Amino acid sequence: MENRDGFDDRLRQARTRQGLDPKPRTGGEGGLPTGPWGIGFRAGVEVVSALVVGAALGFGLDRWLGTFPWLFLVFFFVGGAAGVLNIYRLFKPHPGAR
């Protein structure tokens, strides 16, 4: 039985080197979540968080500089653009991907 275990390990390593089996994923790679709900949730979080950060930054600068609502509006739209850019980066095919 010991020879079979060694063979299985060598076979798995050879298949991984040849690209037949995906490499085992380690935590923290930041890849796409699996399944449509995970992808949709991540996309929604990307857009909403960018809008919230932009709006908060604009609101804070407006209060500090006394220019309400102009910087709030500018940074709200900048946050929206950042959210769309994040979604584009999320779904952009990577070079070398099949």
C-alpha positions as CSV (number, residue, x, y, z in Angstrom):
1,M,0.0,0.0,0.0
2,E,2.9,2.4,0.6
3,N,4.1,2.2,-3.0
4,R,0.6,3.1,-4.2
5,D,0.6,6.3,-1.9
6,G,3.9,7.4,-3.3
7,F,2.7,6.8,-6.9
8,D,-0.4,8.8,-6.3
9,D,1.7,11.7,-5.0
10,R,4.0,11.6,-8.0
11,L,1.1,11.3,-10.4
12,R,-0.6,14.3,-8.8
13,Q,2.6,16.4,-9.0
14,A,3.2,15.4,-12.6
15,R,-0.4,16.3,-13.6
16,T,0.0,19.7,-11.9
17,R,3.2,20.4,-13.7
18,Q,1.6,19.5,-17.0
19,G,-1.3,21.8,-16.3
20,L,-3.9,18.9,-16.3
21,D,-4.9,19.6,-12.7
22,P,-5.2,23.1,-11.2
23,K,-2.6,24.0,-8.6
24,P,-3.9,23.8,-5.1
25,R,-5.1,27.3,-4.0
26,T,-3.8,28.9,-0.9
27,G,-5.8,31.3,1.1
28,G,-5.6,35.0,0.4
29,E,-5.1,35.0,-3.4
30,G,-8.0,37.4,-3.9
31,G,-9.5,35.5,-6.8
32,L,-13.2,35.4,-7.8
33,P,-15.5,33.6,-5.4
34,T,-17.2,30.5,-6.7
35,G,-20.8,30.5,-7.8
36,P,-23.0,33.3,-9.1
37,W,-24.1,34.5,-5.7
38,G,-20.5,34.9,-4.5
39,I,-19.6,36.8,-7.7
40,G,-22.7,39.0,-7.5
41,F,-22.1,39.8,-3.8
42,R,-18.5,40.8,-4.4
43,A,-19.5,43.0,-7.3
44,G,-22.1,44.7,-5.2
45,V,-19.8,45.2,-2.3
46,E,-17.2,46.7,-4.7
47,V,-19.6,49.3,-6.0
48,V,-21.3,50.2,-2.7
49,S,-18.0,50.5,-0.8
50,A,-16.5,52.8,-3.5
51,L,-19.6,55.0,-3.4
52,V,-19.6,55.2,0.4
53,V,-15.9,56.1,0.6
54,G,-16.3,58.7,-2.1
55,A,-19.4,60.3,-0.5
56,A,-17.8,60.2,3.0
57,L,-14.6,61.8,1.7
58,G,-16.5,64.5,-0.2
59,F,-18.8,65.2,2.8
60,G,-15.9,65.5,5.2
61,L,-14.0,67.9,2.9
62,D,-17.2,69.9,2.4
63,R,-17.7,70.3,6.1
64,W,-14.0,71.2,6.6
65,L,-13.9,73.7,3.7
66,G,-17.5,74.9,3.9
67,T,-18.3,74.2,0.2
68,F,-21.3,71.9,0.7
69,P,-22.6,70.2,-1.6
70,W,-20.0,70.6,-4.4
71,L,-17.2,68.4,-3.2
72,F,-19.7,65.8,-2.0
73,L,-21.2,65.6,-5.5
74,V,-17.7,65.4,-7.1
75,F,-16.4,62.7,-4.9
76,F,-19.7,60.8,-5.1
77,F,-19.3,60.5,-8.9
78,V,-15.6,59.8,-8.5
79,G,-16.5,56.9,-6.1
80,G,-19.0,55.7,-8.6
81,A,-16.4,55.7,-11.4
82,A,-14.0,53.8,-9.0
83,G,-16.7,51.2,-8.4
84,V,-17.3,50.7,-12.1
85,L,-13.5,50.4,-12.6
86,N,-13.3,47.8,-9.8
87,I,-16.0,45.8,-11.5
88,Y,-14.2,46.0,-14.8
89,R,-11.0,44.7,-13.1
90,L,-12.9,42.0,-11.4
91,F,-14.2,40.5,-14.7
92,K,-11.3,41.4,-17.0
93,P,-9.7,38.3,-18.3
94,H,-6.2,37.8,-17.1
95,P,-3.4,37.1,-19.7
96,G,-2.5,33.5,-19.6
97,A,-5.9,32.4,-18.4
98,R,-7.7,29.8,-20.5
